[in-house]
């Protein structure tokens, strides 16, 4: 079989792999656009501006589940398309109301604005409602189109979002860099992504509703899936808070410049991996429901878990051992310190990326109360780690405590989810052992190059090592087989 046939076979073989690869094609292009753009953007905007922008966007991530009450999670569950359409309308309506309420509160609360001003965000928080609205409209619509297997449109929308955000930010940076340029780029990117999906959205909604929406059906959906706002919403909010809490708390003890250094180092690893994980999660939710009905949830979950570990393994570990040289080569010497923070928090990021898509199992298995309890414990551990580390006045110690606490709770969550899916312990441990063995020689070589003081050489070796690791892993796992 030719290489071309094998590659084409990746898109034809299974009901799970093909949709994920379609989504990843868009996510991959979006990632490349966004990552390459940072070569320019990190030279246009200093760390302080990134700190302000990431602070505002952190609030978007935390408030996102509250804004929709997490009713979008009900999109995948009803077999009846009309009911699913009302779940979409219910979640979008909640977002519209919440965004309007958030803007009103910000405008009419001088004390709240004074609090944000003291943290360095000030008037830029007024862009929070617009950023929240456009983000949720785009993401909820992606989920709706995924239900109807419109993965191609979702993939294109992701490319539109990334390219338009980057273009707006670069243009603003050349005119006159400031936090507003970064934030408006975020808003424009998600707004154009939603616009790009609107045609397929309208067509599919009309087909599903068959006669238009009704208040009675909205009330039925709100009542039937009340567990989502009762349990999934607070759990998702706490989960978002767990990930973004460092960006919110670091300004208490350190400057916005330090916050920007941390947030960029964190996001340069976490954001691309989370985009890939989100693509997996969208399809995993749909197929996991089907796999449970067919009695194959354990095998399906174990396979997805292994692929998630493979996806996150190399970038997390290589930035731990050679991140300083890689950041200096790509973004300039001013950002070398940002990579040093990853030495402490990369394991937490790795386990977060692996666990996040699997948390859909709580919904599939209807264990939302358990999910809520787990996230509360996780938040307590993360907050405690940050607070103890922050009181020391040492940023490295803060991040060390954060990495240890975060890594433990996320890995524990992963083990619990795999247990709930009835995966064997062999399936749980095997991916970590296998990929550690395969990556070890390439990581050792990259680490040795980092001691030579030639950043470009280290970066080239890290890139080549990553390609060889992925190729070897794909060959060993049979991922290049069309069957």
Secondary structure, 3 states (H helix, E strand, C coil): CCHHHHHHHHCCCCCCHHHHHHHHHHHHHHHHHHHHHHHHHHHHCCHHHHHHHHHHHHHHHHHHHHHHCCHHHHHHCCCCHHHHHHHHHHHHHHHHHHHHHHHHHHHCCHHHHHHHHHHCCHHHHHHHHHHHHHHHHHHHHHHHHHHCCCHHHHHHHHHHHHHHHHHHHHHHHHHHCCHHHHHHHHHHHHHHHHHHHHHHHHHHHHHHHCCCCCHHHHHHHHHHCHHHHHHHHHHHHHHHHHHHHHHHHHHHHCCHHHHHHHHHHHHHHHHHHHHHHHHHHHHHHHHHHHHHHHCCHHHHHHHHHHHHHHHHHHHHHHHHHHHHHHHHHHHCHHHHHHHHCHHHHHHHHHHHHHHHHHCHHHHHCCCHHHHHHHHHHHHHHHHHHHHHHHHCCCHHHHHHHHHHHHHHHHHHHHHHHHHHCCCCHHHHHHHHHHHHHHHHHHHHHHHHHHCCCCHHHHHHHHHHHHHHHHHHHHHHHCCCCCC
